[in-house]
Amino acid sequence: MPAHNQSPHNHPQANTYKSCRAWLWLLSTIIFGIVTDLVSKSLAFTHVAGIPVHIDRADVLTEQHIGNLIPYHESVVVIPRILDFILVLNPGAVFGIGAGQRWFFIIFTLIAVIIAFVLFAKWTKPRDSIAHAGFGLIIAGGVGNLYDRIIFGCVRDFIHPLPGVKLPFNITWPNGGSNEVWPYVSNIADLYLLIGIALLLIYTWKQPPESSPPKKISTTH
């Protein structure tokens, strides 16, 4: 007779795609993430510059320097030397990487979202809430910026952490040459992407090491 008959509940990936709890965590995180990202962008572009700033996709696609589409305004100091708000249009990815490659990032984001759903169903257990929230935040961040790229032709950014805080010893970042600790302006979607990745790293780190199946001991009669 078989030495061990494994039940479906002992198989870590068997039921995740059928688990209401897992889908509730994933979908509620996605909805929360997308709504808060888009609402925050709308509020920022309505209030930060002192006047509402409306971004038209046709203008973005024809303007050589899309920064000209935002009127000059001072940063809004939220917490001195910790957080400022300032409006920026980003034609690339996170941190402005790959400017002008809009269609590449649209396709890349769609593929990444599909992969995230597959990993959620195949890689996690039904009660792995940390991993489900992590995938939800990654999907929400990707979809939030994907919405911007499709509707506006660029991504709306407004969050500037650590404004004016300089790198030590006159160190500067390569290429751009900035000496600020964090010279980039981003948004809530970018924050969710980073948090989601961090949650998945924590989830991976907490997994017990895989143990090899016990060897069968044969006996002779």
C-alpha positions in Angstrom: 0.0 0.0 0.0 1.2 3.6 -0.5 3.4 5.0 2.2 1.7 8.3 2.2 -1.6 9.5 0.6 -1.4 13.3 0.2 -4.7 15.1 0.6 -5.5 18.2 -1.5 -5.2 20.4 1.6 -1.6 19.4 2.0 -0.7 20.6 -1.5 0.3 24.2 -1.1 -0.8 25.5 -4.5 -3.8 23.2 -5.1 -6.7 25.5 -4.2 -5.5 29.1 -4.3 -7.3 29.9 -7.5 -10.5 28.5 -6.0 -10.1 30.2 -2.6 -12.6 33.1 -2.0 -10.4 34.3 0.8 -7.4 34.6 -1.5 -9.3 36.4 -4.3 -10.9 38.7 -1.7 -7.4 39.8 -0.5 -6.1 40.2 -4.0 -9.1 42.0 -5.6 -9.7 44.3 -2.6 -6.1 45.3 -2.6 -6.1 45.9 -6.4 -9.3 48.0 -6.2 -8.0 50.0 -3.2 -4.7 50.6 -4.9 -6.1 51.7 -8.2 -8.7 54.0 -6.6 -6.3 55.7 -4.2 -3.6 56.2 -7.0 -6.0 57.8 -9.5 -7.8 59.9 -6.9 -4.4 61.2 -5.5 -3.2 62.1 -9.0 -6.4 63.9 -9.8 -6.3 65.9 -6.5 -2.6 66.7 -7.0 -3.1 68.0 -10.6 -6.1 70.0 -9.4 -4.6 71.7 -6.3 -0.7 71.6 -6.2 0.0 74.2 -8.9 -2.6 76.6 -7.5 -4.8 76.2 -10.5 -6.2 73.0 -12.1 -3.8 71.5 -14.6 -5.5 69.5 -17.3 -3.4 67.1 -19.4 -4.5 66.4 -22.9 -3.2 63.3 -24.6 -2.9 65.0 -28.0 -0.8 67.8 -26.5 1.5 65.2 -24.8 2.1 63.3 -28.0 2.9 66.4 -30.0 4.9 68.4 -27.5 8.6 67.9 -27.6 9.2 68.9 -24.0 6.1 67.8 -22.1 7.2 69.7 -19.0 6.0 72.8 -20.9 2.4 71.6 -20.4 2.7 72.2 -16.6 2.7 75.9 -15.5 5.6 77.0 -13.3 4.8 76.5 -9.6 6.6 76.2 -6.4 6.7 72.9 -4.6 4.1 72.4 -1.8 6.0 71.6 1.3 4.2 68.8 3.2 7.0 68.0 5.7 10.1 70.1 5.5 13.1 68.2 4.0 10.9 65.0 4.1 8.1 65.4 1.5 7.2 67.9 -1.2 4.5 67.9 -3.8 5.3 69.1 -7.3 3.7 68.3 -10.6 5.8 66.4 -13.2 4.9 64.5 -16.4 6.9 61.3 -16.9 7.0 59.8 -20.4 9.0 56.8 -19.2 8.8 54.2 -16.5 9.7 54.4 -12.8 12.3 57.2 -12.1 11.8 58.3 -15.8 13.6 55.3 -17.2 13.0 54.7 -20.9 11.4 58.1 -21.8 9.6 57.9 -25.1 9.0 54.1 -25.1 5.3 54.4 -24.2 4.0 51.4 -26.2 6.8 49.2 -24.9 5.8 50.0 -21.3 2.1 49.5 -22.1 2.8 46.0 -23.5 5.3 45.2 -20.7 2.8 46.2 -18.0 0.0 44.1 -19.5 2.4 41.1 -19.6 3.5 41.8 -16.0 -0.1 41.9 -14.8 -0.9 38.6 -16.4 2.2 37.0 -14.9 1.3 38.4 -11.4 -2.2 36.7 -11.7 -0.6 33.4 -12.7 1.9 33.5 -9.9 -0.9 34.4 -7.4 -2.8 31.3 -8.5 0.1 28.9 -8.9 2.8 30.0 -6.4 0.9 31.0 -3.3 -1.2 29.1 -0.7 -4.9 30.0 0.0 -4.0 31.7 3.3 -0.8 33.6 2.2 -2.4 37.0 2.7 0.9 38.8 2.7 1.7 37.5 -0.8 -1.8 38.1 -2.1 -1.6 41.7 -0.9 1.8 42.0 -2.5 0.6 40.8 -5.8 -2.5 43.1 -5.5 -0.3 46.2 -4.9 2.0 45.3 -7.8 -1.0 44.9 -10.1 -2.6 48.1 -8.8 0.5 50.1 -9.3 1.0 48.7 -12.8 -2.6 49.3 -13.8 -2.6 52.8 -12.3 0.3 53.9 -14.4 -1.0 52.0 -17.4 -4.2 54.0 -17.2 -2.2 57.2 -17.3 -0.1 56.1 -20.3 -3.3 55.1 -22.3 -5.4 58.1 -21.3 -2.8 60.9 -21.1 0.2 59.5 -23.0 2.4 59.9 -20.0 2.4 59.2 -16.2 1.4 61.9 -13.8 3.9 62.3 -10.9 3.8 64.6 -7.9 5.6 63.0 -4.9 9.1 64.2 -4.1 10.6 62.5 -1.0 13.6 64.0 0.8 13.7 67.3 -1.2 16.9 69.1 -1.0 18.7 66.5 1.0 22.1 66.1 -0.5 24.3 63.0 -0.9 27.4 63.0 1.4 30.9 63.8 0.1 29.6 65.7 -2.9 28.6 62.4 -4.5 26.4 62.7 -7.6 24.1 60.3 -9.4 25.4 59.0 -12.7 24.1 60.4 -16.0 21.8 63.1 -14.5 24.5 64.4 -12.2 22.1 65.3 -9.4 23.5 65.4 -5.8 20.2 64.9 -4.1 19.5 61.7 -2.1 16.3 61.2 -4.0 16.0 63.4 -7.1 13.0 61.6 -8.5 9.3 62.6 -8.5 6.9 59.7 -8.4 3.4 58.8 -7.5 1.3 56.4 -5.3 1.4 53.7 -8.0 5.2 53.6 -7.9 5.0 53.4 -4.1 2.6 50.5 -4.3 5.0 48.7 -6.7 7.8 49.0 -4.2 5.7 47.9 -1.2 4.3 45.0 -3.2 7.8 43.8 -4.1 8.9 44.2 -0.5 5.9 42.1 0.7 6.8 39.3 -1.8 10.4 39.3 -0.6 9.2 39.0 3.0 6.9 36.2 2.0 9.7 34.4 0.2 12.1 34.9 3.1 9.6 33.4 5.6 9.0 30.2 3.6 10.5 27.1 5.3 13.2 25.4 3.3 12.0 22.5 1.2 12.7 19.2 2.8 13.6 16.2 0.7 11.1 13.3 0.9 12.1 10.6 3.4 13.9 7.6 2.0 12.0 4.3 2.1 13.6 1.7 4.2 13.2 -1.7 2.7 13.0 -4.7 4.9 13.5 -8.3 4.0 11.4 -11.1 5.5 
